[in-house]
């Protein structure tokens, strides 16, 4: 790996780390995360999807590290379930990868050219990633004998929170952040 390639890789992982951590922090401003029901607006999944779309799967280390740090610091070690919380964070980090690879294999969308991706594909990615993430986390959290998890409440709350949070992140990015960046770059060039 060349030094420029290594710099790009580190930069992309740093951006992913900061994005996920910021999304997790913003989420805590709107309510508390509860391991047994999740959050009604889980922003980090949308940030993870966005980072994978922008940089590819090479940002997985930055995303997992951000998930771990936010779980320990912002979510209070997942209510003292550090090991299970870490496994669940990893599951949430790989869920979009699983869905993106499945969509690529089915030739639904390969996500390699952001300019030609239809929003329907992004919506399908969000919904499917939410379902995969909720199912993986459910099976991981069920390994703890101290958690009192109702399967239907857990899965539905996690899916709804992931979908709402992801839609908010993607919408704000496409409708506010990208136009602001385009305007600022246009202003600098003029």
Backbone as a printed PyTorch tensor [residue, N CA C, xyz], in Angstrom:
tensor([[[  0.8530,  -1.1790,   0.0000],
         [  0.0000,   0.0000,   0.0000],
         [  0.8980,   1.2410,   0.0000]],

        [[  0.6820,   2.1200,  -0.9520],
         [  1.4900,   3.3350,  -1.0360],
         [  1.1140,   4.3040,   0.0770]],

        [[  1.9640,   5.2920,   0.3010],
         [  1.6980,   6.2560,   1.3770],
         [  0.4600,   7.0990,   1.0630]],

        [[  0.2320,   7.4360,  -0.2200],
         [ -0.9800,   8.1840,  -0.5800],
         [ -2.2290,   7.3450,  -0.3520]],

        [[ -2.1420,   6.0730,  -0.7050],
         [ -3.2720,   5.1650,  -0.5050],
         [ -3.5630,   4.9910,   0.9850]],

        [[ -2.5110,   4.8680,   1.7730],
         [ -2.6650,   4.7440,   3.2240],
         [ -3.2720,   6.0160,   3.8130]],

        [[ -2.8130,   7.1810,   3.3440],
         [ -3.3830,   8.4570,   3.8090],
         [ -4.8600,   8.5510,   3.4750]],

        [[ -5.2260,   8.1770,   2.2450],
         [ -6.6380,   8.1990,   1.8430],
         [ -7.4640,   7.2510,   2.7040]],

        [[ -6.9290,   6.0610,   2.9380],
         [ -7.6310,   5.0720,   3.7670],
         [ -7.8280,   5.6010,   5.1810]],

        [[ -6.7970,   6.1740,   5.7680],
         [ -6.9070,   6.7310,   7.1210],
         [ -7.8600,   7.9250,   7.1600]],

        [[ -7.8080,   8.7640,   6.1360],
         [ -8.7010,   9.9210,   6.0680],
         [-10.1550,   9.4780,   5.9660]],

        [[-10.4360,   8.5250,   5.0860],
         [-11.7970,   8.0280,   4.9210],
         [-12.3150,   7.3810,   6.1990]],

        [[-11.4710,   6.5890,   6.8680],
         [-11.8800,   5.9580,   8.1270],
         [-12.0890,   6.9950,   9.2230]],

        [[-11.2850,   8.0540,   9.2270],
         [-11.4700,   9.1350,  10.2060],
         [-12.7830,   9.8630,   9.9650]],

        [[-13.0850,  10.1550,   8.6980],
         [-14.3640,  10.7970,   8.3640],
         [-15.5260,   9.8990,   8.7860]],

        [[-15.4190,   8.6080,   8.5110],
         [-16.4710,   7.6700,   8.9060],
         [-16.6190,   7.6320,  10.4260]],

        [[-15.4990,   7.5690,  11.1310],
         [-15.5190,   7.5470,  12.5950],
         [-16.2320,   8.7840,  13.1460]],

        [[-15.8310,   9.9540,  12.6650],
         [-16.4180,  11.2070,  13.1510],
         [-17.9010,  11.2850,  12.7970]],

        [[-18.2560,  10.8530,  11.6020],
         [-19.6650,  10.8970,  11.1720],
         [-20.5530,  10.0230,  12.0420]],

        [[-20.1050,   8.8140,  12.3170],
         [-20.9010,   7.8830,  13.1350],
         [-20.9890,   8.4060,  14.5620]],

        [[-19.8780,   8.8800,  15.0910],
         [-19.8690,   9.4050,  16.4590],
         [-20.7870,  10.6250,  16.5770]],

        [[-20.7510,  11.5140,  15.5970],
         [-21.6310,  12.6970,  15.6030],
         [-23.0950,  12.2860,  15.5080]],

        [[-23.3880,  11.3120,  14.6490],
         [-24.7680,  10.8330,  14.5200],
         [-25.2560,  10.2250,  15.8320]],

        [[-24.3930,   9.4600,  16.4820],
         [-24.7660,   8.8580,  17.7700],
         [-24.9870,   9.9330,  18.8290]],

        [[-24.1120,  10.9360,  18.8370],
         [-24.2660,  12.0180,  19.8070],
         [-25.5530,  12.7940,  19.5590]],

        [[-25.8180,  13.1450,  18.3060],
         [-27.0600,  13.8670,  17.9780],
         [-28.2820,  13.0660,  18.3940]],

        [[-28.2120,  11.7670,  18.2150],
         [-29.3340,  10.9060,  18.5930],
         [-29.6050,  10.9910,  20.0980]],

        [[-28.5440,  11.0540,  20.8960],
         [-28.7340,  11.1070,  22.3480],
         [-29.3710,  12.4180,  22.8000]],

        [[-29.2710,  13.4620,  21.9660],
         [-29.8970,  14.7290,  22.3240],
         [-31.4220,  14.6550,  22.2500]],

        [[-31.9270,  13.7040,  21.4700],
         [-33.3710,  13.5820,  21.2830],
         [-33.9930,  12.4770,  22.1270]],

        [[-33.2160,  11.7850,  22.8960],
         [-33.7760,  10.7370,  23.7450],
         [-32.7030,   9.7530,  24.1670]],

        [[-33.0760,   8.9030,  25.0780],
         [-32.1530,   7.9330,  25.6410],
         [-32.1940,   6.6460,  24.8240]],

        [[-31.0420,   6.0060,  24.6800],
         [-30.9700,   4.7130,  24.0180],
         [-31.2380,   3.6460,  25.0640]],

        [[-32.1590,   2.7420,  24.7800],
         [-32.4750,   1.6350,  25.6730],
         [-32.1790,   0.3490,  24.9160]],

        [[-31.3280,  -0.4800,  25.4760],
         [-30.8960,  -1.6960,  24.7880],
         [-32.0780,  -2.6110,  24.4390]],

        [[-33.1350,  -2.5840,  25.2500],
         [-34.2530,  -3.4980,  25.0280],
         [-35.2430,  -3.0100,  23.9870]],

        [[-35.2490,  -1.6940,  23.6840],
         [-36.1560,  -1.1920,  22.6400],
         [-35.4590,  -0.3010,  21.6280]],

        [[-34.1910,  -0.0330,  21.8100],
         [-33.4450,   0.7870,  20.8510],
         [-33.7710,   2.2520,  20.9970]],

        [[-33.9130,   2.9230,  19.8740],
         [-34.2060,   4.3440,  19.8330],
         [-35.2130,   4.5820,  18.7250]],

        [[-36.0860,   5.5520,  18.9120],
         [-37.1010,   5.8300,  17.8970],
         [-36.5430,   6.6170,  16.7130]],

        [[-35.2980,   7.0410,  16.8280],
         [-34.6570,   7.7630,  15.7330],
         [-33.1600,   7.4380,  15.7980]],

        [[-32.7890,   6.2810,  15.2800],
         [-31.4030,   5.8220,  15.3660],
         [-30.6310,   6.3380,  14.1610]],

        [[-29.9460,   7.4510,  14.3280],
         [-29.2250,   8.1210,  13.2510],
         [-27.9650,   7.4000,  12.7650]],

        [[-27.2410,   6.6610,  13.6210],
         [-25.9890,   6.0630,  13.1540],
         [-26.1270,   5.1000,  11.9640]],

        [[-27.2280,   4.3750,  11.8350],
         [-27.3410,   3.4770,  10.6830],
         [-27.3430,   4.2670,   9.3750]],

        [[-28.0160,   5.3900,   9.3540],
         [-27.9990,   6.2300,   8.1580],
         [-26.6070,   6.7440,   7.8520]],

        [[-25.8660,   7.1020,   8.8990],
         [-24.4910,   7.5670,   8.6980],
         [-23.6050,   6.4270,   8.1870]],

        [[-23.8250,   5.2120,   8.6880],
         [-23.0510,   4.0560,   8.2120],
         [-23.3310,   3.8180,   6.7270]],

        [[-24.6000,   3.8220,   6.3590],
         [-24.9680,   3.6160,   4.9600],
         [-24.3280,   4.6870,   4.0860]],

        [[-24.4060,   5.9180,   4.5300],
         [-23.8260,   7.0290,   3.7720],
         [-22.3130,   6.8610,   3.6000]],

        [[-21.6280,   6.4550,   4.6490],
         [-20.1790,   6.2620,   4.5630],
         [-19.8240,   5.1280,   3.6060]],

        [[-20.5810,   4.0350,   3.6390],
         [-20.3310,   2.9320,   2.7000],
         [-20.5980,   3.3700,   1.2600]],

        [[-21.6320,   4.1820,   1.0580],
         [-21.9220,   4.6680,  -0.2900],
         [-20.8080,   5.5790,  -0.7970]],

        [[-20.2830,   6.4210,   0.0860],
         [-19.2420,   7.3700,  -0.3180],
         [-17.8670,   6.7280,  -0.4870]],

        [[-17.4930,   5.8530,   0.4350],
         [-16.1230,   5.3600,   0.4770],
         [-15.9630,   3.8700,   0.2130]],

        [[-17.0340,   3.1180,   0.2200],
         [-16.9280,   1.6700,   0.0570],
         [-16.7490,   0.9840,   1.4000]],

        [[-16.4770,  -0.3020,   1.3250],
         [-16.4210,  -1.1220,   2.5390],
         [-15.1180,  -0.9670,   3.3170]],

        [[-14.1660,  -0.2310,   2.7770],
         [-12.8770,  -0.0730,   3.4620],
         [-12.9780,   0.7790,   4.7250]],

        [[-14.1280,   1.4360,   4.9340],
         [-14.2950,   2.2500,   6.1390],
         [-14.8750,   1.4450,   7.3090]],

        [[-15.0010,   0.1400,   7.1310],
         [-15.5260,  -0.7060,   8.2100],
         [-14.7570,  -0.5420,   9.5260]],

        [[-13.4200,  -0.4950,   9.5280],
         [-12.7170,  -0.3100,  10.8110],
         [-13.1010,   0.9920,  11.5230]],

        [[-13.1940,   2.0870,  10.7960],
         [-13.5870,   3.3580,  11.4030],
         [-15.0070,   3.3140,  11.9420]],

        [[-15.8850,   2.6360,  11.2290],
         [-17.2780,   2.5220,  11.6550],
         [-17.3920,   1.6620,  12.9080]],

        [[-16.7120,   0.5360,  12.9240],
         [-16.7700,  -0.3350,  14.1090],
         [-16.1770,   0.3790,  15.3260]],

        [[-15.0620,   1.0730,  15.1370],
         [-14.4530,   1.8000,  16.2480],
         [-15.4050,   2.8790,  16.7750]],

        [[-16.0660,   3.5940,  15.8760],
         [-17.0310,   4.6230,  16.2970],
         [-18.2110,   4.0000,  17.0330]],

        [[-18.6820,   2.8560,  16.5540],
         [-19.7900,   2.1680,  17.2230],
         [-19.3990,   1.7510,  18.6380]],

        [[-18.1820,   1.2370,  18.7820],
         [-17.7050,   0.8260,  20.0950],
         [-17.5750,   2.0210,  21.0380]],

        [[-16.9380,   3.0870,  20.5750],
         [-16.7460,   4.2760,  21.4110],
         [-18.0880,   4.8960,  21.7950]],

        [[-18.9970,   5.0060,  20.8370],
         [-20.3010,   5.6000,  21.1600],
         [-21.0870,   4.6970,  22.0960]],

        [[-20.9580,   3.3880,  21.9510],
         [-21.6480,   2.4690,  22.8600],
         [-21.1350,   2.5730,  24.2780]],

        [[-19.8300,   2.6870,  24.4300],
         [-19.2320,   2.7640,  25.7610],
         [-19.4750,   4.1380,  26.3870]],

        [[-19.2210,   5.1990,  25.6230],
         [-19.2870,   6.5420,  26.1890],
         [-20.7100,   7.1080,  26.1900]],

        [[-21.3730,   7.0670,  25.0360],
         [-22.6870,   7.7040,  24.9230],
         [-23.8420,   6.8470,  25.4340]],

        [[-23.7160,   5.5270,  25.2460],
         [-24.8180,   4.6470,  25.6330],
         [-24.5370,   3.9040,  26.9310]],

        [[-23.5310,   4.3360,  27.6990],
         [-23.2200,   3.7600,  28.9990],
         [-22.9460,   2.2630,  28.9260]],

        [[-22.0300,   1.8860,  28.0470],
         [-21.6290,   0.4820,  27.8850],
         [-22.8210,  -0.4370,  27.6740]],

        [[-23.7960,   0.0330,  26.9540],
         [-24.9750,  -0.7700,  26.6500],
         [-25.5620,  -1.3650,  27.9420]],

        [[-25.7670,  -0.4900,  28.9080],
         [-26.3150,  -0.8950,  30.2040],
         [-25.4750,  -2.0010,  30.8420]],

        [[-24.1650,  -1.8360,  30.8110],
         [-23.2030,  -2.7640,  31.4000],
         [-23.1550,  -4.1200,  30.7050]],

        [[-23.5270,  -4.1830,  29.4670],
         [-23.4070,  -5.3880,  28.6380],
         [-22.3520,  -5.1210,  27.5630]],

        [[-21.1060,  -4.9350,  27.9850],
         [-20.0470,  -4.4950,  27.0790],
         [-19.7880,  -5.5030,  25.9630]],

        [[-19.6270,  -6.7560,  26.2740],
         [-19.3100,  -7.7540,  25.2530],
         [-20.4560,  -7.9140,  24.2620]],

        [[-21.6480,  -8.0610,  24.7710],
         [-22.8070,  -8.2330,  23.8930],
         [-23.0590,  -6.9500,  23.1070]],

        [[-22.8760,  -5.8160,  23.7340],
         [-23.0370,  -4.5450,  23.0360],
         [-22.0270,  -4.3820,  21.9120]],

        [[-20.7990,  -4.8300,  22.1560],
         [-19.7660,  -4.7600,  21.1240],
         [-20.1280,  -5.6570,  19.9410]],

        [[-20.5960,  -6.8580,  20.2250],
         [-21.0270,  -7.7550,  19.1430],
         [-22.1970,  -7.1460,  18.3620]],

        [[-23.1320,  -6.5450,  19.0780],
         [-24.2800,  -5.9120,  18.4130],
         [-23.8310,  -4.7270,  17.5620]],

        [[-22.8490,  -3.9710,  18.0500],
         [-22.3160,  -2.8500,  17.2700],
         [-21.6930,  -3.3520,  15.9750]],

        [[-20.9570,  -4.4410,  16.0670],
         [-20.3590,  -5.0380,  14.8630],
         [-21.4520,  -5.5230,  13.9110]],

        [[-22.5120,  -6.1050,  14.4560],
         [-23.6250,  -6.5620,  13.6120],
         [-24.2770,  -5.3840,  12.8960]],

        [[-24.4710,  -4.2820,  13.6180],
         [-25.0470,  -3.0930,  13.0020],
         [-24.1360,  -2.4750,  11.9650]],

        [[-22.8280,  -2.6560,  12.1270],
         [-21.8670,  -2.1140,  11.1730],
         [-21.7990,  -2.9450,   9.8920]],

        [[-22.0280,  -4.2480,   9.9960],
         [-21.9420,  -5.0960,   8.8020],
         [-23.2840,  -5.2890,   8.1010]],

        [[-24.3880,  -4.9480,   8.7560],
         [-25.7130,  -5.1300,   8.1330],
         [-25.8250,  -4.4290,   6.7760]],

        [[-25.4220,  -3.1490,   6.6460],
         [-25.5020,  -2.5270,   5.3160],
         [-24.6040,  -3.2100,   4.2780]],

        [[-23.4570,  -3.7380,   4.7170],
         [-22.5650,  -4.4360,   3.7890],
         [-23.2560,  -5.6920,   3.2710]],

        [[-23.8750,  -6.4420,   4.1720],
         [-24.5840,  -7.6610,   3.7730],
         [-25.6630,  -7.3270,   2.7460]],

        [[-26.4240,  -6.2890,   3.0090],
         [-27.5120,  -5.9010,   2.1030],
         [-26.9640,  -5.3870,   0.7780]],

        [[-25.9290,  -4.5750,   0.8200],
         [-25.3500,  -4.0550,  -0.4240],
         [-24.7870,  -5.1820,  -1.2890]],

        [[-24.1340,  -6.1430,  -0.6620],
         [-23.6120,  -7.2890,  -1.4180],
         [-24.7560,  -8.1360,  -1.9860]],

        [[-25.8160,  -8.3060,  -1.2060],
         [-26.9770,  -9.0680,  -1.7000],
         [-27.6420,  -8.3440,  -2.8670]],

        [[-27.7890,  -7.0280,  -2.7620],
         [-28.3950,  -6.2610,  -3.8490],
         [-27.5050,  -6.3050,  -5.0930]],

        [[-26.2040,  -6.2930,  -4.8960],
         [-25.2730,  -6.3970,  -6.0270],
         [-25.3840,  -7.7800,  -6.6750]],

        [[-25.4520,  -8.8260,  -5.8460],
         [-25.5520, -10.1930,  -6.3670],
         [-26.8530, -10.4080,  -7.1400]],

        [[-27.9330,  -9.7710,  -6.6790],
         [-29.2270,  -9.8910,  -7.3710],
         [-29.3400,  -8.9130,  -8.5320]],

        [[-28.2890,  -8.1420,  -8.7400],
         [-28.2410,  -7.1220,  -9.7900],
         [-29.3460,  -6.0710,  -9.6310]],

        [[-29.7420,  -5.8330,  -8.3840],
         [-30.7290,  -4.7750,  -8.1040],
         [-30.0470,  -3.4130,  -8.1840]],

        [[-28.8400,  -3.3330,  -7.6300],
         [-28.0600,  -2.0990,  -7.6680],
         [-26.6750,  -2.4290,  -7.1380]],

        [[-25.6320,  -1.9090,  -7.7760],
         [-24.2910,  -2.2040,  -7.2690],
         [-23.6770,  -1.0320,  -6.5050]],

        [[-24.3430,   0.1150,  -6.4720],
         [-23.9370,   1.2670,  -5.6800],
         [-22.5440,   1.7910,  -6.0120]],

        [[-22.0180,   1.4740,  -7.1840],
         [-20.6660,   1.9230,  -7.5240],
         [-20.6360,   3.3330,  -8.1090]],

        [[-21.7480,   3.7950,  -8.6500],
         [-21.7940,   5.1390,  -9.2210],
         [-22.9480,   5.9010,  -8.5700]],

        [[-22.6220,   6.7730,  -7.6390],
         [-23.6600,   7.4790,  -6.8790],
         [-24.5380,   8.3630,  -7.7570]],

        [[-24.0170,   8.8150,  -8.8750],
         [-24.7930,   9.7100,  -9.7370],
         [-25.9790,   9.0130, -10.4000]],

        [[-25.9240,   7.6990, -10.5640],
         [-26.9940,   6.9930, -11.2540],
         [-27.8690,   6.1560, -10.3170]],

        [[-27.6400,   6.2580,  -9.0220],
         [-28.4400,   5.4900,  -8.0710],
         [-29.7870,   6.1650,  -7.8850]],

        [[-30.8200,   5.3780,  -8.0390],
         [-32.1840,   5.8480,  -7.8560],
         [-32.5070,   5.8350,  -6.3550]],

        [[-33.3080,   6.8120,  -5.9000],
         [-33.6460,   6.8680,  -4.4740],
         [-34.3900,   5.6100,  -4.0260]],

        [[-35.1060,   4.9500,  -4.9450],
         [-35.7840,   3.6970,  -4.5810],
         [-34.7770,   2.6550,  -4.1160]],

        [[-33.5990,   2.6350,  -4.7320],
         [-32.5540,   1.7010,  -4.3040],
         [-32.0190,   2.0630,  -2.9200]],

        [[-31.8770,   3.3520,  -2.6710],
         [-31.4340,   3.8060,  -1.3480],
         [-32.4810,   3.4380,  -0.2990]],

        [[-33.7460,   3.6480,  -0.6200],
         [-34.8270,   3.2930,   0.3080],
         [-34.8390,   1.7940,   0.5820]],

        [[-34.6710,   0.9940,  -0.4580],
         [-34.6070,  -0.4650,  -0.2660],
         [-33.4060,  -0.8360,   0.5900]],

        [[-32.2720,  -0.1650,   0.3610],
         [-31.0750,  -0.4100,   1.1640],
         [-31.3140,  -0.0620,   2.6280]],

        [[-31.9630,   1.0480,   2.8800],
         [-32.2560,   1.4690,   4.2550],
         [-33.1660,   0.4590,   4.9460]],

        [[-34.2560,   0.1020,   4.2890],
         [-35.2220,  -0.8230,   4.9010],
         [-34.5940,  -2.1960,   5.1330]],

        [[-33.9310,  -2.7300,   4.1160],
         [-33.3210,  -4.0560,   4.2650],
         [-32.2030,  -4.0420,   5.3070]],

        [[-31.3950,  -2.9840,   5.3340],
         [-30.3330,  -2.8830,   6.3530],
         [-30.9280,  -2.8120,   7.7510]],

        [[-32.0460,  -2.1110,   7.8880],
         [-32.7200,  -2.0170,   9.1850],
         [-33.2160,  -3.3800,   9.6470]],

        [[-33.7790,  -4.1400,   8.7370],
         [-34.2780,  -5.4760,   9.0790],
         [-33.1170,  -6.3970,   9.4430]],

        [[-32.0780,  -6.4140,   8.6220],
         [-30.9240,  -7.2790,   8.8960],
         [-30.2680,  -6.8860,  10.2130]],

        [[-30.0890,  -5.6030,  10.4390],
         [-29.4770,  -5.1320,  11.6790],
         [-30.3130,  -5.5330,  12.8920]],

        [[-31.6200,  -5.3300,  12.8130],
         [-32.5030,  -5.6790,  13.9370],
         [-32.4600,  -7.1810,  14.2260]],

        [[-32.4720,  -7.9940,  13.1780],
         [-32.4490,  -9.4430,  13.3840],
         [-31.1160,  -9.9010,  13.9830]],

        [[-30.0220,  -9.3810,  13.4500],
         [-28.7150,  -9.7520,  13.9930],
         [-28.5900,  -9.3320,  15.4590]],

        [[-29.0060,  -8.1000,  15.7600],
         [-28.9230,  -7.6180,  17.1420],
         [-29.8340,  -8.4170,  18.0610]],

        [[-31.0070,  -8.7780,  17.5760],
         [-31.9280,  -9.5800,  18.3850],
         [-31.2710, -10.9010,  18.7840]],

        [[-30.6840, -11.5930,  17.8170],
         [-30.0550, -12.8750,  18.1360],
         [-28.8580, -12.7020,  19.0580]],

        [[-28.1390, -11.6130,  18.9280],
         [-27.0000, -11.3610,  19.8200],
         [-27.4910, -11.0360,  21.2300]],

        [[-28.4530, -10.1230,  21.3430],
         [-28.9460,  -9.7290,  22.6700],
         [-29.6780, -10.8690,  23.3730]],

        [[-30.2250, -11.7970,  22.6230],
         [-30.9030, -12.9350,  23.2570],
         [-29.9130, -13.8490,  23.9820]],

        [[-28.6250, -13.6960,  23.7290],
         [-27.6180, -14.5130,  24.4030],
         [-27.4090, -14.0830,  25.8500]],

        [[-27.8980, -12.9110,  26.2110],
         [-27.7570, -12.4240,  27.5830],
         [-28.9420, -12.8930,  28.4100]],

        [[-28.6480, -13.5110,  29.5330],
         [-29.7270, -13.9810,  30.3950],
         [-30.2830, -12.8620,  31.2730]],

        [[-29.5940, -11.7180,  31.3180],
         [-30.0530, -10.6230,  32.1680],
         [-30.9740,  -9.6500,  31.4470]],

        [[-31.0330,  -9.7250,  30.1240],
         [-31.9040,  -8.8190,  29.3750],
         [-33.3020,  -9.4020,  29.2720]],

        [[-34.2850,  -8.5270,  29.4320],
         [-35.6810,  -8.9360,  29.3130],
         [-36.2130,  -8.3830,  27.9920]],

        [[-36.0900,  -9.1730,  26.9250],
         [-36.4270,  -8.6950,  25.5950],
         [-37.6920,  -9.3770,  25.0900]],

        [[-38.6540,  -8.5430,  24.6880],
         [-39.8430,  -9.0330,  24.0020],
         [-39.5240,  -8.9870,  22.5080]],

        [[-39.5660, -10.1120,  21.8410],
         [-39.1070, -10.2160,  20.4480],
         [-39.8120,  -9.2360,  19.5210]],

        [[-41.1220,  -9.1690,  19.5780],
         [-41.8690,  -8.3040,  18.6620],
         [-41.5740,  -6.8360,  18.9210]],

        [[-41.5830,  -6.4180,  20.1850],
         [-41.2650,  -5.0190,  20.5160],
         [-39.8500,  -4.6670,  20.0860]],

        [[-38.9070,  -5.5430,  20.4020],
         [-37.5050,  -5.2890,  20.0790],
         [-37.3250,  -5.0950,  18.5750]],

        [[-37.7650,  -6.0670,  17.8000],
         [-37.5400,  -6.0350,  16.3520],
         [-38.2580,  -4.8620,  15.7020]],

        [[-39.5040,  -4.6230,  16.0670],
         [-40.2410,  -3.5150,  15.4360],
         [-39.6580,  -2.1610,  15.8330]],

        [[-39.3030,  -1.9830,  17.0980],
         [-38.7100,  -0.7080,  17.5270],
         [-37.3770,  -0.4600,  16.8390]],

        [[-36.5480,  -1.4860,  16.7600],
         [-35.2530,  -1.3160,  16.1100],
         [-35.4110,  -1.0050,  14.6280]],

        [[-36.2950,  -1.6990,  13.9460],
         [-36.4940,  -1.4350,  12.5140],
         [-37.0270,  -0.0220,  12.3010]],

        [[-38.0470,   0.3600,  13.0490],
         [-38.6380,   1.6980,  12.8920],
         [-37.6100,   2.7790,  13.2130]],

        [[-36.8760,   2.6300,  14.3010],
         [-35.8550,   3.6150,  14.6670],
         [-34.7510,   3.7240,  13.6340]],

        [[-34.3270,   2.5730,  13.0970],
         [-33.2890,   2.5740,  12.0650],
         [-33.7760,   3.2380,  10.7840]],

        [[-34.9950,   2.9130,  10.3630],
         [-35.5270,   3.4870,   9.1250],
         [-35.7110,   4.9980,   9.2720]],

        [[-36.3300,   5.4340,  10.3510],
         [-36.5530,   6.8730,  10.5570],
         [-35.2180,   7.6130,  10.6420]],

        [[-34.3040,   7.1070,  11.4550],
         [-32.9990,   7.7500,  11.5910],
         [-32.2260,   7.7840,  10.2870]],

        [[-32.2520,   6.6970,   9.5400],
         [-31.5330,   6.6380,   8.2600],
         [-32.1240,   7.6030,   7.2440]],

        [[-33.4460,   7.6590,   7.1850],
         [-34.0900,   8.5910,   6.2530],
         [-33.7520,  10.0350,   6.5960]],

        [[-33.7020,  10.3490,   7.8770],
         [-33.3490,  11.7110,   8.3000],
         [-31.9230,  12.0430,   7.8760]],

        [[-30.9850,  11.1360,   8.1350],
         [-29.5830,  11.3860,   7.7800],
         [-29.4260,  11.5320,   6.2700]],

        [[-30.0030,  10.6230,   5.5070],
         [-29.8690,  10.6700,   4.0480],
         [-30.5510,  11.9230,   3.4970]],

        [[-31.7430,  12.2400,   3.9800],
         [-32.4610,  13.4190,   3.4970],
         [-31.6820,  14.7040,   3.8060]],

        [[-31.2370,  14.8420,   5.0610],
         [-30.4750,  16.0450,   5.4310],
         [-29.1900,  16.1610,   4.6260]],

        [[-28.5590,  15.0430,   4.3730],
         [-27.3220,  15.0700,   3.5930],
         [-27.5980,  15.5070,   2.1580]],

        [[-28.6140,  14.9070,   1.5390],
         [-28.9000,  15.2230,   0.1360],
         [-29.5140,  16.6020,  -0.0530]],

        [[-30.3660,  17.0300,   0.8660],
         [-31.1090,  18.2720,   0.6790],
         [-30.4790,  19.4960,   1.3340]],

        [[-29.5990,  19.2970,   2.3170],
         [-29.0210,  20.4480,   3.0180],
         [-27.4950,  20.4710,   2.9100]],

        [[-26.8430,  19.3860,   3.3090],
         [-25.3820,  19.3850,   3.3690],
         [-24.7570,  19.4600,   1.9780]],

        [[-25.2110,  18.6150,   1.0510],
         [-24.6330,  18.6300,  -0.2980],
         [-24.8550,  19.9800,  -0.9870]],

        [[-26.0770,  20.5520,  -0.9510],
         [-26.2270,  21.8780,  -1.5610],
         [-25.3630,  22.9560,  -0.9040]],

        [[-25.2000,  22.8990,   0.4200],
         [-24.3290,  23.8670,   1.0970],
         [-22.8750,  23.7070,   0.6650]],

        [[-22.4200,  22.4580,   0.5560],
         [-21.0550,  22.2210,   0.1080],
         [-20.8750,  22.6740,  -1.3380]],

        [[-21.8590,  22.3760,  -2.1820],
         [-21.7870,  22.8020,  -3.5880],
         [-21.7540,  24.3250,  -3.6830]],

        [[-22.5750,  24.9930,  -2.8820],
         [-22.5960,  26.4560,  -2.8810],
         [-21.2690,  27.0210,  -2.4000]],

        [[-20.7320,  26.4370,  -1.3250],
         [-19.4730,  26.9700,  -0.7850],
         [-18.3120,  26.7250,  -1.7610]],

        [[-18.2780,  25.5650,  -2.4280],
         [-17.2260,  25.3210,  -3.4130],
         [-17.3870,  26.2240,  -4.6160]],

        [[-18.6460,  26.4780,  -5.0180],
         [-18.9060,  27.3760,  -6.1300],
         [-18.4840,  28.8060,  -5.7710]],

        [[-18.7490,  29.2220,  -4.5400],
         [-18.3740,  30.5610,  -4.0810],
         [-16.8710,  30.7430,  -4.0260]],

        [[-16.1640,  29.6980,  -3.6240],
         [-14.7030,  29.7580,  -3.5160],
         [-14.0830,  29.8780,  -4.9120]],

        [[-14.6390,  29.1580,  -5.8800],
         [-14.1090,  29.1920,  -7.2460],
         [-14.4070,  30.4990,  -7.9680]],

        [[-15.4500,  31.1870,  -7.5720],
         [-15.8430,  32.4310,  -8.2770],
         [-14.9970,  33.6100,  -7.9080]]])
